[in-house]
Amino acid sequence: MALPFVMIALIALADALTPPYVELGPLLMAAPAVTAAFAGPKLTALVSVLAVGARLLVASLQHTVGVSSRDGEIAALAAGAIVVVVFTAVRDRHRRVLSQVRSVSETAQKVLLRPLPDRIGPLTVASVYLAAEAEAQIGGDLYAAARTRTSTRLLIGDVRGKGLAAVGDAAMLLGSFYGFAHRQESLPALAEHLDGSVRWDPHSGQDNGEERFVTAVLLDVPDHGGCVEVVNCGHPPPLMLRHGTVAQLDRSRSAPPLGLGEFNSGEYALDEFTFEEGDLLLLYTDGVIEARDRSGAFYLLPERLAAWGDGTPEEVLRRLRGDLLAYVGGRLADDAAAIAVMCAPPARLPSVTQDATT
């Protein structure tokens, strides 16, 4: 804070001690410029007034007031100071707006993408969301979890498109999932219900002439353990990490994305896989596997997951986040989301089952 005042004092002193033909006055412009780097318009204006006043004081001591060249120099100093003050005021206004946008974005994220609990029934869970936009917190990727009386259901998806329309479609699908997933209908029936929600939503369907849909994976993990049921609707298949080996859960042919159910032939295919204590399931969106490094090479998630070895869901997602951002150079080209799920030992199960929708 003292730096601009010290600058004014030193420059004015040096200007007063040198002959009039040595013009050091323009250097006073550095004081308001430096102030604008860390202070607001009020302090910048004060420093500007002091800088112009110091130049006038030196000119009066040297009896150069009224000299056209010196008066022009002072006028230029005053004009430059005014520009700096105006710039500082505009910058601070934009900062306030950006702060409000961030606050709204963070609130929207908490409403739409409620953080998953660490424990859901017999499962240990972790989740991560990485937005491609520098100042955004949410986008078209989504995830959710819900409890039934006997199992835990998980959803991860990716809305086609970007911007507010994609966020709106994500919010609609999440609301439909939370309202229907806790029922005891089968997983294919849940997929059919979600497909209908997307197809018949009056705000979906067409956006600038382009069809809208949502790729998604639905999972049902019974509390008794031992297996996991999967319905895939055009989404990248989940990965199973077991004793350092990674396998894709994609036994059946993928169904069309949600919203394109009219092209589905018959009922949604239901696959069942072994899921035992110590196994880790990783659900993710295409923003992860379509990430590229500077050479254009895709991010090879299965190979990297296998190389990390065993770990808790939180540890795996922490490694994934750091490794993915380092791979792309710090910024993703598309939103990315992931959920890691692991079966906890029976002895560690909570006495009261936690509802992920609460």
C-alpha positions as CSV (number, residue, x, y, z in Angstrom):
1,M,0.0,0.0,0.0
2,A,2.9,2.4,0.7
3,L,4.7,1.7,-2.6
4,P,2.8,4.2,-4.8
5,F,3.2,7.0,-2.2
6,V,6.9,6.3,-1.9
7,M,7.2,6.3,-5.7
8,I,5.5,9.7,-5.9
9,A,7.8,11.2,-3.2
10,L,11.0,9.8,-4.8
11,I,10.1,10.8,-8.4
12,A,9.0,14.3,-7.3
13,L,12.2,14.8,-5.3
14,A,14.3,13.7,-8.1
15,D,12.4,16.0,-10.5
16,A,12.8,19.0,-8.2
17,L,16.6,18.4,-7.9
18,T,17.3,18.1,-11.6
19,P,17.3,21.0,-14.1
20,P,14.0,21.9,-15.7
21,Y,15.0,20.6,-19.1
22,V,15.3,17.1,-17.6
23,E,11.6,15.9,-17.5
24,L,11.0,13.2,-14.9
25,G,7.3,14.1,-14.4
26,P,5.9,11.5,-16.8
27,L,7.4,8.8,-14.5
28,L,4.7,9.8,-11.9
29,M,2.2,7.9,-14.1
30,A,3.7,4.7,-12.7
31,A,2.2,5.4,-9.3
32,P,-1.5,5.1,-10.2
33,A,-0.8,2.3,-12.6
34,V,0.8,0.3,-9.8
35,T,-2.0,1.1,-7.5
36,A,-4.6,-0.2,-10.0
37,A,-2.9,-3.6,-9.9
38,F,-4.0,-4.2,-6.3
39,A,-6.5,-1.5,-5.2
40,G,-9.9,-0.2,-6.1
41,P,-10.9,3.0,-7.9
42,K,-11.0,5.1,-4.7
43,L,-7.4,4.5,-3.7
44,T,-6.3,4.8,-7.3
45,A,-8.0,8.1,-7.7
46,L,-6.3,9.4,-4.5
47,V,-2.9,8.3,-5.8
48,S,-3.6,9.9,-9.1
49,V,-4.5,13.3,-7.5
50,L,-1.3,13.1,-5.4
51,A,0.7,12.4,-8.5
52,V,-0.7,15.3,-10.5
53,G,-0.4,17.5,-7.4
54,A,3.2,16.6,-7.0
55,R,4.0,17.5,-10.6
56,L,2.3,20.8,-10.2
57,L,4.3,21.5,-7.0
58,V,7.6,20.7,-8.8
59,A,6.6,22.9,-11.7
60,S,5.8,25.8,-9.4
61,L,9.1,25.5,-7.6
62,Q,10.9,25.5,-10.9
63,H,8.8,28.4,-12.1
64,T,7.7,26.5,-15.2
65,V,3.9,26.8,-14.7
66,G,2.6,28.4,-17.9
67,V,5.2,26.9,-20.1
68,S,3.3,25.2,-22.9
69,S,5.5,22.0,-22.9
70,R,5.3,21.6,-19.2
71,D,1.5,22.3,-19.0
72,G,1.0,19.7,-21.8
73,E,3.0,17.2,-19.8
74,I,0.8,17.8,-16.7
75,A,-2.4,17.6,-18.7
76,A,-1.2,14.3,-20.2
77,L,-0.4,13.0,-16.7
78,A,-3.9,14.0,-15.5
79,A,-5.6,12.4,-18.6
80,G,-3.7,9.1,-18.1
81,A,-4.6,9.0,-14.5
82,I,-8.3,9.4,-15.3
83,V,-8.1,6.5,-17.8
84,V,-6.5,4.3,-15.1
85,V,-9.2,5.2,-12.6
86,V,-12.0,4.5,-15.0
87,F,-10.4,1.2,-16.0
88,T,-10.1,0.2,-12.4
89,A,-13.8,1.0,-11.7
90,V,-14.9,-1.1,-14.7
91,R,-12.6,-4.0,-13.7
92,D,-14.0,-4.0,-10.2
93,R,-17.5,-4.0,-11.5
94,H,-16.7,-7.0,-13.7
95,R,-15.2,-8.7,-10.7
96,R,-18.3,-8.2,-8.7
97,V,-20.4,-9.7,-11.5
98,L,-18.1,-12.6,-11.9
99,S,-18.3,-13.3,-8.1
100,Q,-22.1,-13.3,-8.3
101,V,-22.0,-15.7,-11.3
102,R,-19.7,-18.0,-9.4
103,S,-22.0,-17.9,-6.4
104,V,-25.0,-18.7,-8.5
105,S,-23.1,-21.5,-10.3
106,E,-21.9,-23.1,-7.0
107,T,-25.5,-23.0,-5.7
108,A,-26.9,-24.5,-8.9
109,Q,-24.3,-27.3,-8.7
110,K,-25.3,-28.1,-5.1
111,V,-29.0,-28.2,-6.1
112,L,-28.6,-30.2,-9.4
113,L,-25.5,-32.3,-8.6
114,R,-25.8,-32.9,-4.9
115,P,-22.6,-34.4,-3.6
116,L,-23.0,-38.2,-3.1
117,P,-22.6,-39.4,0.5
118,D,-19.5,-41.2,1.4
119,R,-21.6,-44.3,2.3
120,I,-24.8,-45.4,0.6
121,G,-26.1,-48.7,2.1
122,P,-23.2,-51.2,1.9
123,L,-21.3,-49.1,-0.6
124,T,-18.4,-46.7,-0.2
125,V,-18.9,-43.9,-2.8
126,A,-17.0,-40.9,-4.2
127,S,-17.8,-38.5,-7.1
128,V,-16.0,-35.8,-9.1
129,Y,-17.1,-33.2,-11.6
130,L,-14.8,-31.2,-13.8
131,A,-16.3,-28.4,-15.9
132,A,-14.6,-27.5,-19.2
133,E,-15.5,-23.8,-19.0
134,A,-13.1,-21.9,-16.8
135,E,-15.7,-20.2,-14.7
136,A,-18.4,-22.8,-14.9
137,Q,-19.3,-25.4,-12.2
138,I,-22.0,-27.4,-14.0
139,G,-22.8,-28.5,-17.5
140,G,-24.5,-31.4,-19.3
141,D,-22.8,-34.2,-17.4
142,L,-24.8,-35.6,-14.5
143,Y,-24.8,-38.3,-11.8
144,A,-27.1,-39.4,-9.0
145,A,-27.8,-42.2,-6.5
146,A,-31.0,-43.4,-4.8
147,R,-32.0,-46.1,-2.4
148,T,-34.7,-48.7,-2.7
149,R,-35.7,-51.0,0.1
150,T,-33.2,-53.6,-0.9
151,S,-30.6,-52.0,-3.2
152,T,-28.7,-48.9,-4.3
153,R,-29.3,-47.4,-7.7
154,L,-26.8,-45.2,-9.5
155,L,-27.0,-43.1,-12.6
156,I,-24.4,-41.3,-14.7
157,G,-25.1,-39.6,-17.9
158,D,-24.2,-37.0,-20.5
159,V,-26.7,-34.6,-22.2
160,R,-26.1,-33.9,-25.9
161,G,-25.3,-30.2,-26.4
162,K,-23.9,-27.5,-24.2
163,G,-25.0,-24.3,-22.4
164,L,-28.2,-23.7,-20.4
165,A,-30.3,-26.0,-22.5
166,A,-28.0,-28.9,-21.5
167,V,-28.2,-27.9,-17.9
168,G,-32.0,-27.8,-18.1
169,D,-32.1,-31.3,-19.6
170,A,-29.8,-32.6,-16.9
171,A,-32.0,-31.1,-14.2
172,M,-35.1,-32.6,-15.7
173,L,-33.5,-36.1,-15.9
174,L,-32.2,-35.9,-12.4
175,G,-35.6,-35.0,-11.1
176,S,-37.2,-37.9,-12.9
177,F,-34.6,-40.3,-11.6
178,Y,-35.0,-39.2,-8.0
179,G,-38.8,-39.4,-8.3
180,F,-38.9,-42.9,-9.7
181,A,-35.6,-44.8,-8.8
182,H,-36.7,-45.6,-5.3
183,R,-39.5,-47.8,-6.5
184,Q,-39.1,-51.5,-6.8
185,E,-39.5,-51.6,-10.6
186,S,-36.8,-53.3,-12.6
187,L,-33.8,-51.5,-14.0
188,P,-35.1,-51.8,-17.6
189,A,-38.4,-50.3,-16.4
190,L,-36.5,-47.4,-14.8
191,A,-34.6,-46.8,-18.1
192,E,-37.9,-46.8,-20.0
193,H,-39.4,-44.2,-17.6
194,L,-36.3,-42.0,-18.0
195,D,-36.5,-42.3,-21.7
196,G,-40.1,-41.2,-21.7
197,S,-39.2,-38.2,-19.5
198,V,-36.7,-37.0,-22.1
199,R,-38.9,-37.7,-25.1
200,W,-42.0,-36.0,-23.8
201,D,-40.4,-33.1,-22.0
202,P,-41.8,-30.0,-23.7
203,H,-38.5,-28.1,-23.3
204,S,-36.5,-30.9,-24.9
205,G,-36.6,-32.6,-28.2
206,Q,-35.4,-29.9,-30.6
207,D,-32.9,-27.2,-30.1
208,N,-31.9,-25.1,-33.1
209,G,-33.0,-28.0,-35.3
210,E,-30.9,-30.6,-33.5
211,E,-32.3,-33.6,-31.7
212,R,-31.6,-33.8,-28.0
213,F,-30.8,-37.0,-26.0
214,V,-28.9,-38.3,-23.0
215,T,-26.4,-41.1,-22.9
216,A,-26.6,-42.9,-19.6
217,V,-25.7,-46.0,-17.5
218,L,-28.0,-47.3,-14.8
219,L,-26.7,-49.6,-12.1
220,D,-28.5,-51.5,-9.3
221,V,-26.4,-53.0,-6.5
222,P,-28.3,-55.3,-4.1
223,D,-27.6,-54.9,-0.4
224,H,-26.8,-58.6,-0.1
225,G,-23.8,-58.0,-2.4
226,G,-22.3,-60.4,-4.9
227,C,-23.5,-58.8,-8.1
228,V,-24.4,-55.6,-9.9
229,E,-27.1,-55.1,-12.6
230,V,-26.3,-52.7,-15.5
231,V,-28.4,-51.1,-18.2
232,N,-26.4,-49.1,-20.8
233,C,-28.1,-46.5,-22.9
234,G,-25.4,-45.5,-25.4
235,H,-22.9,-44.5,-22.7
236,P,-19.2,-45.6,-22.2
237,P,-19.4,-48.9,-20.2
238,P,-18.4,-48.9,-16.5
239,L,-15.0,-50.3,-15.5
240,M,-14.5,-53.0,-12.9
241,L,-11.1,-52.9,-11.0
242,R,-10.4,-56.3,-9.4
243,H,-7.0,-57.2,-8.0
244,G,-5.2,-54.8,-10.3
245,T,-7.1,-56.0,-13.4
246,V,-9.6,-53.8,-15.3
247,A,-12.6,-55.1,-17.2
248,Q,-15.3,-53.3,-19.1
249,L,-18.9,-54.1,-18.2
250,D,-20.3,-54.3,-21.7
251,R,-21.6,-57.8,-22.3
252,S,-24.8,-56.8,-24.2
253,R,-25.3,-54.5,-27.0
254,S,-25.9,-50.9,-25.8
255,A,-29.4,-49.5,-26.1
256,P,-30.1,-46.1,-27.7
257,P,-29.6,-43.0,-25.6
258,L,-32.4,-41.8,-23.4
259,G,-34.8,-39.8,-25.6
260,L,-34.3,-42.1,-28.6
261,G,-36.2,-45.1,-27.2
262,E,-38.4,-45.3,-30.3
263,F,-35.3,-46.9,-32.0
264,N,-34.9,-49.5,-29.2
265,S,-36.0,-53.0,-30.3
266,G,-37.7,-54.6,-27.4
267,E,-36.9,-54.2,-23.7
268,Y,-33.7,-52.7,-22.4
269,A,-31.0,-55.3,-22.0
270,L,-30.1,-56.1,-18.4
271,D,-26.6,-57.4,-17.7
272,E,-25.5,-58.9,-14.3
273,F,-21.9,-58.9,-13.2
274,T,-20.1,-60.2,-10.1
275,F,-19.4,-57.5,-7.6
276,E,-17.7,-58.6,-4.4
277,E,-16.0,-57.1,-1.5
278,G,-12.8,-55.2,-2.6
279,D,-14.0,-54.7,-6.2
280,L,-14.2,-51.1,-7.4
281,L,-16.6,-49.8,-10.0
282,L,-15.8,-46.7,-12.0
283,L,-18.5,-44.9,-13.9
284,Y,-17.5,-41.9,-16.1
285,T,-18.5,-39.7,-19.0
286,D,-16.9,-39.4,-22.4
287,G,-15.2,-36.2,-21.3
288,V,-12.7,-38.5,-19.5
289,I,-11.9,-40.9,-22.3
290,E,-12.0,-38.3,-25.1
291,A,-9.5,-36.0,-23.4
292,R,-6.4,-35.5,-25.5
293,D,-2.8,-34.4,-24.7
294,R,-0.9,-32.0,-26.9
295,S,-0.1,-34.6,-29.4
296,G,-3.8,-35.5,-29.9
297,A,-3.6,-38.9,-28.2
298,F,-6.7,-40.0,-26.2
299,Y,-6.6,-40.6,-22.4
300,L,-6.4,-44.3,-21.9
301,L,-8.5,-44.7,-18.8
302,P,-8.4,-48.5,-18.4
303,E,-4.6,-48.7,-18.6
304,R,-4.1,-45.9,-16.1
305,L,-6.7,-47.3,-13.7
306,A,-4.9,-50.6,-13.8
307,A,-1.5,-49.0,-13.2
308,W,-2.8,-47.2,-10.0
309,G,-3.6,-50.5,-8.3
310,D,-6.1,-50.9,-5.6
311,G,-7.4,-48.0,-3.6
312,T,-10.5,-46.5,-2.0
313,P,-13.0,-44.7,-4.2
314,E,-11.8,-41.3,-2.9
315,E,-8.2,-42.2,-3.6
316,V,-9.0,-43.4,-7.1
317,L,-10.9,-40.3,-8.1
318,R,-8.2,-38.0,-6.6
319,R,-5.6,-39.7,-8.8
320,L,-8.0,-39.6,-11.8
321,R,-8.6,-35.8,-11.3
322,G,-4.9,-35.0,-11.0
323,D,-3.7,-37.3,-13.7
324,L,-6.4,-36.2,-16.2
325,L,-5.8,-32.5,-15.7
326,A,-2.0,-33.0,-16.0
327,Y,-2.6,-35.0,-19.2
328,V,-4.6,-32.3,-21.0
329,G,-2.4,-29.5,-19.7
330,G,-4.7,-28.1,-17.0
331,R,-8.0,-27.6,-19.0
332,L,-10.5,-30.0,-20.5
333,A,-12.2,-29.6,-23.8
334,D,-15.4,-31.2,-22.5
335,D,-17.1,-31.6,-19.1
336,A,-16.1,-34.8,-17.3
337,A,-17.7,-36.6,-14.4
338,A,-17.0,-39.9,-12.6
339,I,-18.3,-42.0,-9.8
340,A,-16.3,-44.7,-7.9
341,V,-18.1,-47.4,-5.9
342,M,-16.7,-50.1,-3.7
343,C,-18.4,-52.8,-1.6
344,A,-17.6,-52.3,2.1
345,P,-17.0,-55.3,4.4
346,P,-20.2,-56.5,6.1
347,A,-18.7,-55.7,9.5
348,R,-18.4,-52.0,8.6
349,L,-22.0,-51.6,7.4
350,P,-23.9,-48.7,9.1
351,S,-26.8,-49.6,11.4
352,V,-29.1,-47.3,9.5
353,T,-29.1,-47.3,5.7
354,Q,-28.4,-43.9,4.2
355,D,-30.7,-42.5,1.6
356,A,-28.7,-40.8,-1.2
357,T,-31.8,-38.7,-2.2
358,T,-32.2,-37.1,1.2
